[in-house]
Structure formats: C-alpha cells, structure tokens
Amino acid sequence: MKTYTLRDLPADERPRERLVKYGVESLSICELLSLIFGRGVKGESVVNISQKLISASGSLRQLSEASIEELKKIKGLGLAKACQLKACFEISRRLENKENLNKNKVINSPKDIFSLLKEKVINFHKEYFMIVSLDNRNKVINVDTVSVGTLNSSLIHPRETFETAIKNHAAAIIICHNHPSGELKPSEDDLVVTQNLVKAGKLLGIEISDHLIITKDGYFSFKEKKII
C-alpha cells in the first residue's frame, strides 16, 4: 500500500508553502510537526509519523512532557527526531518564561509597550488586535489577543475588548495592533475603532491609556500624537 507523503499534496497545500503564504499560525499541529521532522523513514511518511504522535500523546501538553524514550516508541520517530522535538518544546518553554517575567513590567512609555510586543508580532502575516491590561500602578497584568484580521468597527466590538479588561481586573488598558505591511500611519478604520473604544471605556470607568500600531521598524502611538 502506497504511503501518503507531503509530495502527494498539490504544491500550494504543502505545509511549507502554506506557512509562507498564510503565516505559521494557519498550520495544524500535524503540519507543524511535519515541518519540524522534515521527512519520514522507509515505510513511514512524515505525515504518518506526525499523526501517530498526536494520537499517542493525547494533548500538546502531554506531548511536550514526553521523554526521549517515550517519543522513540512511535514507529519512524528515532533519536534524531525525538531530540528535534524536545529542542522545539524547550525553546517554547524559555520564551513562555520570558513572557511571564514581563507580566509585572511597569509601563512608563509607548516604547515600553513596543519592547514588550515587538518580537511577538513582527512575524505575523495578519493583523492581530491585542489588549495589554494594566493594574493601578501601570504594571502589566496580561497580554490578550482579542481578534485576528483587518481592524474595522464591525470586527472590533467594545464588548469583547472590555470583557478581557474586566476579566483581568484592569485599571487601564493599552490597545495594540500590528501592520504586516510595515505602514505606521493609522487607517480611517483604526481611527474609528479607537474613538469607539475610548468612548466605551469612559462609560465603563476603564481608561484606554494608548493605542499602538506596531511594525518591525517602529510604532505609532495615538497618545504621543494626541489623538487620544
């Protein structure tokens, strides 16, 4: 029986091509594992290995905690691939620890927010709308993604925005989104959304301290430009 491989897929449906075209966030766990492993072994395609690994682990958390010996029990997953996977999870763990350290960071300026989020958003292929919740001492409580997609008033509703702030018991919030194009100038929709949210925040008693547009090269602060 023929083993299903990535080459059997149309070129534009292969994980690598989909990652380049749509962004890494669009890939399934199976596709991500296939990219990490690169290729399968005789009798076991990389797709089959990835699928078996997902089925055997039960959850991504359990997979991340599996030992080298446990991983090697999957047919086609030898020492090299098991080590590759453990290395990927360790990088993720260290990044998570670094982000957790930022949770108590004090925000004194837009530059502080830019430093906090720059590495998080510069590789996104879509617009991510995020909320940075602050306590009454301007310490970061949490950073939450509210929506993904082009910023407009129909997509960004005050309900979801302030639901996140209320959940975090925020005294104030900073709204942020990225421009994958690299353009820092706010669009008309950016301005309308900001005005709507500022009005809603005043009614709820939750201040919007700033709105930042972030690109890999810099940021645009609505507060610095006296738009809010």
N, C-alpha and C positions, 0 to 999 in steps of 0.2 A: 504494500500500500504506500502511495506517494506521501511523503512528509510535507506538510504545509510550511512554507518559508515566506520570509518577507518579500522575496523576489517574485512570488506568485501574485502579489498585490500590484495594482496599477501604480505607476511611478508616483503620482501625486497623493496616494493613500498610504505610502510608507511612512513610518514614524519620523525619520529624519527630515523628509520633505514637508511633512505636516508641521513639525516643530518650527522650521524656518518660515513657513507661510503663515501659520496661525498663532505661533507662540507656544512655549513649553507647557503653559497651563492648560492647553487644549488636549493634551495627550492623556490616555488612560494609564493606569498603573502598569498594565501589561505592556503597553507601548514604551513606557519609560524604562522598564526592566529590560526590554529587548534592546534598547539603545545602550544601556549600561553594559550588557553582556556582549553585544556586537554580533556574535554568531553562535550557532549551536555546535553540536558534535554529530558524528555519523549516527544516523538513525533517530536523532532528536533535534528538531529545529529550535532556534532561539525562541520562537513564539510558543512552542510546546513547553519548553523549559520554564518560561515565564508564567504560563498558565498553571502549570503544575505547582509551581512555587506559591502562587497566590492561593490556590485551593488548599494546599497543605498547611499554610500558615494561619489561615482564618481571618487575620486582620493585619493591617500595615504595622500596627504597634507590635504584635507578636512576631512579625517578620523581622522587625528592627532588633528585637531582643534575641533572636535565634543565634545559636552558637555556630561556629565553623563546621563542627561535626554534624549538627542538625541540618545545616544547609546542604552539606555534601550527600545527604541521603536522597536528595532529588536526582533522579536519573538525568545525566547530562550536565549536572552542576558540580564541577570539580573544585579543587582547591583554589585555582586562579579566579574563577567567577565568584566563589564564596568570599574571597578576600576583597574583590572589587566591590561587592555589595556591602560588606561590613565597613569599608572605607567611605562609601557614599553616606551611609547612615551616621557615621562618626562626624563627617563634615556638617551634616544637617544638625546633629546634636550640639556641636560647638556654636553654630550660627544661632540656634534657639537660645542657648545660654547667653550669648552676647546680646540678643534682643531682650531677654529678660532683665539683663543689667540696665538696659535703657528705660525700663518701666518707671524707675524712680528718678529719672533725669529731670532736672529743673529747666524749664523753657524760659529763656530770657529774651530771645530774639528770633526772627524768622530763620536766621542762619542755623540756629539750634535744631529747628524742625527739618531743615534741608539736610543737615548732617545725619539726623535720625532716620530719614526715609530715603535718602538718595540711592543707597545700594539696593534697597528693596524694590524700587520702581524703574530703575534705568533700563532694565532689560524687558520690561513689559511691552507687548505689541498692541495692547488695547489700553483704553483709559480706565484707570482704577480710581474710584472715589472713596476716600478714606476719612475716618474721624479719629483725631487724637484727643482723647479725654484727659482733662487736667483736674487736679484737686485744687483746693483754695490756696495752695502755696505754689501753684504752677508746676507741680510735679506730674509727670506722665503716669496715668493710671493704666491706660491700654491704647493700642492702635488697632482699629477695626476697619475692615473693608466692607462698605455698605453696598456698593454695586460695581459692576464691570460693564463698560460700554460708553459710548459718546455721551457726554454730560448734557442733559437737557431737562427742562422743567417737568416733563412727563415721566422721566426715569427717576429723578431725584425728588423724592417726596419728603417733606418735613417729618412725617410720621416715622419713617424708618431711621432718619438721621437722629432724631431726638430720642427715639426708643433706645438706641445704642448709648446715648449720653446718659439717659436715666438709669439704664441697667448698670452702668459703670459708676453711678452716683457722682457724676462730673459736676464741678462748679462752673467749668467753662470748657469749650471745645475749640479746636482748630480744624477746619475742613481743608482737605488737600486732594489734589488730583494731578495726575501726570499727563503730559502731552507727548505721546510717542513720536510725533513729527519733529519735536525739538522747538516748536514755536512757543515762545513765552507769553506773547500777547493774549489776553483773555478774549474769548469769543463773546458774541452777544448772548448766547445761552449761558456762558459762565457768569456773566453779569446778572442776568435774570435770576438764575438759581441762587446766587449769593444773596441778592436782595430779598428773595422769598424766605430764605433760611434765617437771615438776620431778623426779619420781622417776627417769624415764628419763635425764635429764641428769646426775644424780648417779652413775648406773651407768656412763655414758659419759665422765664427767670433764669435761663441758661445762656450766658454770653458766648457769642462767637468771637473769639479773640482775633482770628485772622483767617484768611483763605489763601493757601499757597498753590500755585501752579509749579510743578517740578519737572525739570528735564535733566538730562545727564550733564548739561553745561551750566545749570543755574536754576534760579527760582524767580517767581514773580509774587510779591506779597501785596495783597489788597490793602492791608493796613499801612504798609510803608507808602503806598501810592495814594493813601487817604480815600480809598473807595469805600471802606467801611470804618 
